Amino acid sequence: MRAALLDRDGVINRDCDAYVKSWEEFEFLPGALTGLCLLARAGVQVAVVSNQSAVGRGIMSAAALEAINLRMVEAVRREGGRIGAVLCCPHAPADGCQCRKPRPGLLSQALRRLAVDHGNAVMVGDHLTDLQAAWAARLPAVLVLSGRGPQTLVQPEADSCPLTFVAQDLLEAARWLVSRQRAWPWQ
């Protein structure tokens, strides 16, 4: 089995500085649903791994976050895609938890949940912490330029996190991953 671990905000849906706090604020990025469907048709399992500190900061409840994620999973399913797991770190940055990216805790949990080994997985994200988490988990990293990708690409710290591929968006990343399936497991 192969897996793509996807960040949520900026990869699947529009990111916003004030946090996505309700389904009404959630907006799929262009091509994201098509990319998720392409991965499903190719047999690539998908897990969403996302820092959601709005919960830890008291800006939204854990129940509100769960409701958004359930509706996202259902909307993807209706279009023909499949998200096998959604794992979120609800902690504030100062909490020092092991699940908040750039630590690899969420990625490791996702791989265990999907029963996929590291050699058959890739991390797709738009933020420096996504790349750092991939590096810490020893996973290849795909940077998408949707969301905060352009800012991430020029950060000096990004140089220490080797990129496997840079894509315009999730759809391009999905197409690339599917075309490279024979190259998995990653070396």
N, C-alpha and C positions, 0 to 999 in steps of 0.2 A: 504494500500500500504506500501511496505517496500523499504528502500533505503540504498545503500552503497555509501558513499562519499569517493572518492579515490583521494589521492595525485597523481600527474602525474609522475614527474621525480623520478626514483627509485622504483616505484610501477608498472607503465604501461610500461615505456620506460627506457632505460639506462640513468642514470644521468651522467653528466660530469661537472667538475669544471669550464670549460669555457662556460657553458650554452649551451643548445640546441637552436641554432639560426636559423636553417633552417630544412626543411623536410629531406634533405640529412644527417643531423646529428641525426635525430630521428630514434631510433631503438627499436622496441618492445622487451621487455624482454621475455625470454622463458616462455611459459605457460600463458602469459598475455592475449593474444587473446582468448585462450581456457577458461580461467577464466571469462572473460567478457561475452562470449557466454553462459557459464553455469549460470551466474547470470541472463542474459536475459531470458533464457528458464525457470528459476524458478520464473520469474515475479518480480525480484528485480530491482528496478529502480537504475540507476547509474548516479551520477554527479561527475565530476572531479573538485576538488578544489585545486588550485595550486598557490603558490607564484611564481611570474615571474619577479623578480626585474631587470632582464636584460633590460626591457623596461624603468623603472625609472632611471636606470644608464646610459641610452643612448647607450647601447651595441646592441640593436635591436629595431626595430619599433613595435608599437602595431599591425600594419598590418601584419608584418612577424609572430608575435605570433599567430594572428588569423588564418593565412594561415596554420600554423603547426597544430593547433587544429582542423581546419575543415578537413584537410587530415586525421588526427588521427580518428576522428569520422566516416568519410567515410570508412576508412580501417576496422574499427571495425564492421560497418554495413555490409560490404561485406562479412565478416566472419560469420555473424549471431548474432553479439552482438548489444548492443544499449547503447549509452551514451545520456542521456536525457538533460544534461546541462554541459557546461564547464564554470567555473567561475575562473578567475585569478585575483590576486592582482598584478598590474603592478608597484607598488610603490617601491621605494628604502627603505631600513630599517629605515633610519633617517627621513622619511616623517611622521611617527607617525599616519598613517591611521588606520581605524578600521577594514579593510579587510585583513590585512597581518597577517597570522598565526604567532604567537600563539593566536592572538585574534580570537574570534569565528565568526567574521562578514561574511566571505565567507561561512562557514558552515550553518549559519542561512539563508543566501540568497539562498543557494542550497535547503534547506528544504522547503522554501516558494515557490521556482520555481517548485519543484516536488510535492508540496502539500502533504508533509509527515510530521507527527509529530515526535518529538524527540524520543518517545518510540519505534518507528519503523525504526530507522536509526542507522547506525554504521559508524565510521570513520576508514579508512584503510590507513595507511601511513608508512613511513620508517624513519621519522625524528622526533626529539624531539618536534619541533614546531607543528607537526601533533598531537602528543599525548596531548600537552598542549592545543591546540585548541579544541580537543575532550573533554578534561576535562572541559574547560571553557564553552563549549556548552552543557555540561551534556550528552555527548554521549559515548557509549562504544567505546573503541579503540582496533583495531587490528594492531599489528606491524608486518610488513613483513621484513624479513632479506635480501631481495634484496636491492639494493641501499645502503643507509647508515644505515640500520637496525642494523647490528652488533655493530657499534659504538654507536648508540642510546641506545641500550640495556644496555651498561655498564656505561652510563653517570649517575652520582649521581642524577641529576635532574629528571631522568626518574622514580625514585622511588616514586615521588609525583604524578605521573599520572598512576593510576591503569590500567593494561592491561587486556582485556577480553580474548585475545588469541594472541599467537605468531606463525606466519606462515613463512615457507621458502620463499614463493612468493605469488603473487596474485592468482594463481591457487589453492594453498592449502587454502588460505584465503576464496576463493569463495566456495570451497568444504565444508569447515567448516561452513560458513554462511548458505549455502543451507541446510546442515544437521541439523542446529539449528533453522530453520525457525519457528518451532512450539513453540520455546521458546520466540519468539518475541511476544508482545513488551517486551523490555528488562526491567528488574527490577532494 
